[in-house]
Amino acid sequence: MRLLVSHEQNIFEAFVPLQKPRLDVSHTCAKVDRMDAKTQKSELTRAAIVGAAMNLALAEGLEAITLQAVASRLGLSKSGVFSRVGSREALQKAVIEEYGRGFLADVFVPAMQKPKGLPRLNEIVSRWIARTRDVEMHTGCLYMAGAFEFDDREGELRDVLFDEITRWRAALRRTVLLAIESGELKADTDPAQLVSELNGVMMAQLHDARFLRDPQAADRATQTWQRLLSSYLA
């Protein structure tokens, strides 16, 4: 903010006669401060709206999201929600995209610090199991729940969810390919097959953790992954 004010002052002083009272500069800076504060408040409110909508989707499904339902949860007007996120469909799309960003931030992005190949693949799976244990066990998984919710529907929302999930699986396949190229996995490994099997491991963990309430679900998932991986090792 200090840099923004300094920049505004330089521009102001370059075009205003020197005899102009300095009070004008202060007025301009104060106006910038008010505009910045208003923008920050708007962004914070939008984040709260998307967060409330995501909680609703995780509890009741994406179709449960409505502008009025989210407004009621936050004590806002329906028009106030609309002014910040737009239509119901835009809010549903924002929820899917925000969930994807959080998922990648927890699972995929930190694993990129590991060397390419098996260390990176193992780190991704380890973080995926941990996130399922620590987050999705309590909230549910929007990817999995959404896939069942929209498996027999057509439309833009299904397309958005489909794109998010297929991008994630494509990233997994690329990681497997790197492990094949490094010689750590068998040369005849089918990346799509391994990714599909891995996804099955995670679905089983979520099912056992949430429905069976099995406290060992994450440990079982880890053991299953290790056995699965051993069948692919070069």
N, C-alpha and C positions, 0 to 999 in steps of 0.2 A: 504493500500500500504506500510505503514511503517513496519508493521509486515512481509509482504512478503520480503522486502529488508533485514530485520534483519535475517530472516530465511535463505536467500540466502547467507548472509555473514558468518553465522555460518557453513554452509555446506562447503563453499569455504575455510575457514580458517582451517577446520579440515583435509583437504586432500592436501593442498598446503604447501610446505616447508616455514618455517618462513622467510627465507631470500628473498622470492618472493616479489617484490615491491608491496606496497599497491595500486598502480595505477590499478592493475588487478582487485581488489575488486570494485573500482569505475567504471571500465569499465563494469564489470558484472552487477552491479546495474543499470547502464545506459541502458544496453541492456534489462534488465527486465522491466524498465520503458517504453522503446520504444515498447516492445512486449505488455505490458498492455495497453498502449495508443492505439495501433493498434487494439487490441481486442475490446476495448470500442468503438472505431470508427465504427468497423464492426457491433457491436451489435446495435449501434444507427442507422446506415444506414438500417439494417434489420428491425428495429422497424418502421422507416419511410416508408419503402417499404410496410410492412403489413398495416400500417395506411392508406397509399394512396390507396392500393388495397381495403381496407374496405370501404373507402369513395366512391370508384367507384362501389362497390357491392351494397351499400345502395342506391345509386342514380340510377343505371341501372341494377342491378341484378348480381348474382355471375358469370353468363356466360359472362358478360362484362369484367371480369378480364382477361387480357393478359399481358405477360411480357413487350411487347412493349408499351402498354397503360400506365402501371405503370411507366415504364422508362421515357416516355415522360412527365408525370406529375412531375417527380422529377428531370428531367434534367440529368438522368443517361443513360448509354448504356444498351441495352438489355442484353448483356453478363454480365454486372455488376450486374444487378438484378438477373440473373440466378445464378451467383456465390454465392450469399448470401441466396437465398431461394430455389433454384432448379427449378423444372418444374412448369408450369402453374398450374397443379393439386395440387402440393405441396403448392403453394401460396394460392390457393382457400381454401385448408384445413386449412392453418395457419390463414386465415381470420376468418373462422367459429370458430376455437378454441379460437382465441383472443377475438372475440365478446362474446363468452361464459364466458371467464374469467372476462371480464368487467361487464357483466350482473350479475354474481354471486357475484362479489365484491361489487356491489351497492345494490343488493336486498337480497341475501341470507346470506352472511357471517356476516354482522352487526347484523342481526336478531338472530343469534346464541347466542348473549349476553343476550337475553330475556329468561325468564323461559320457560321450555318445556310446550307445550299445547297451549291454546288459545292466550296468550300474544305473543308467537313466531309467530303463524300463522297470527295474526293481524299485526304484525310488517312487516312480509314478504309482505303481500298484500299492506300495506301502502307504503312501499318502492317501490313496483312494480308500483303502481299508480303514485307515484312521479317521478320515472324514465321515465315512458311513457310520462308524462307531460313535463318533462324537457329535455329529450334526444330524445326518439323515435318520439315524435311529430314533431321534426325538421329533423330528419335523416331517419325515418322509422325503422322498426324492422326487423333485418336479419332473425330471427326465422320465423316470420309470412310470410314475403315476400319470403324467401327461400322455405318455405313449399308449397306455391302456384307455385313457379317456378319449383319445382322438384316433384310435386305430381304425375305426370304421366311419370316420367323418372326412369330409373334404373341406377345403377353404384356406384362407390366408393364415389363420392361426396355426393350423396343422402344419402348413408349409414352414412357418417360422420355427416351430418346435423341431420339425424334421431336419431343417438345416443346421440347427444348433447341435443336435445329437449326431448327425452324420459328420459334421466338422470335428467333433470330439473323437469319434471313432477313426476318422482319417488321420488325426494326430497320433493316435495309438498305433495305427498300422505303420506310419512312418517310423515310429520309434522301434517297432519290431523289425522293420526292414534294416535299420541301422545296426541292430544286433546281429542280423543275418550277415550283413556285409562285413562286420567286424570278425566274423568267424565264431562268435560265441553261441549262436543258435545254428541248428542244422541247415544246410543249404537248401533243402527241399521243404523247409517250413512254409506253410501257407499263412501269411500274416492275417488274412481275413478270418481264417479258422481260429487262430490263437486269440484274436480280439473277441470273437464271438464266445469262445469258451471262458475268457476272462470276464466278460460281461455277465455270463451265467453265474460265475462265482460271486460277483457283487450282488446280483439279484437274490441269490440264496442267502447271503449274509443279511441283507435288509429284511427279507422275509422272516428269517429265524430271530433276528433281533427285535423286530417290531411286533410280529404276530405271535411267535412262540415265546418271546421275551427270554431268549436264551442268552445268558451273560457271556457265554463262550463263543458267540457267533463270530466275532472278529478273529479269535484264535483259530477257529475252524477254517475261516476264509484264508488265513495266512498259510495254514498247513495244506489246504487244497491247492493254493497257488504254487507252493513249493513242489508238490508232487506233479502238478501240471507242467511247471517249468522244466523239471528234470527230464520229462519225456521229450523236450525240444532241444536240450543242450547238445552242443556238438561234441 
